[in-house]
Amino acid sequence: MHDALHHDPAPRAMSYGQGPVGSPRPRIRPENGHLLPHEGERPMNLDRRARLRTFLAEGARLPFVWGERDCALWACDWIKAERGVDPAEALRGTYRSDRACARLLRAMGGLPALAADLAARAGILETDTPEAGDVGVIELPIGTYLALSTGAGWAIKAADGIVVSPARPTKVWAI
């Protein structure tokens, strides 16, 4: 998998409270380990980037299982890990095939409607400025998916691991 999270820039000269000299990038706030955001951006903890990398690597290694670790439930696993609440707790184990999943999605009004419900259960809000670690709905020629932003694309849990797409999300929720 290739994404921006795997390539850290080389260390450069730093000035307190700013990015590398001449750089507009956010820097670490010494007292809390959070990045100083550009105006209007949310801060992102450096440890969260490491957790996201680990989560993506685990997702690539672990098998796809309908009703346990599919595209929607895998994204909910990330929400649970980051927010401490499992928005899909009531869904887990209620279906075991693609057909059963499709029936469930139809009954719930489709994946975008289900995703909005899951976001509400998790207490996460919609955003117009996706960042690495946010969750969104993406549409690909082969279907609609709940995905994680890597910062360089959108990762979905697939039968053979993780697929990262440059797709533009139709909805995004900030984690």
Secondary structure as UniProt FT lines:
FT   HELIX           4..6
FT   TURN            16..17
FT   TURN            21..22
FT   STRAND          28..29
FT   TURN            30..33
FT   STRAND          34..35
FT   TURN            39..40
FT   HELIX           46..61
FT   TURN            66..68
FT   HELIX           71..83
FT   TURN            87..93
FT   HELIX           98..107
FT   TURN            108..109
FT   HELIX           111..122
FT   TURN            132..133
FT   STRAND          135..140
FT   TURN            141..142
FT   STRAND          143..149
FT   STRAND          154..158
FT   TURN            159..160
FT   STRAND          161..165
FT   STRAND          169..173
//
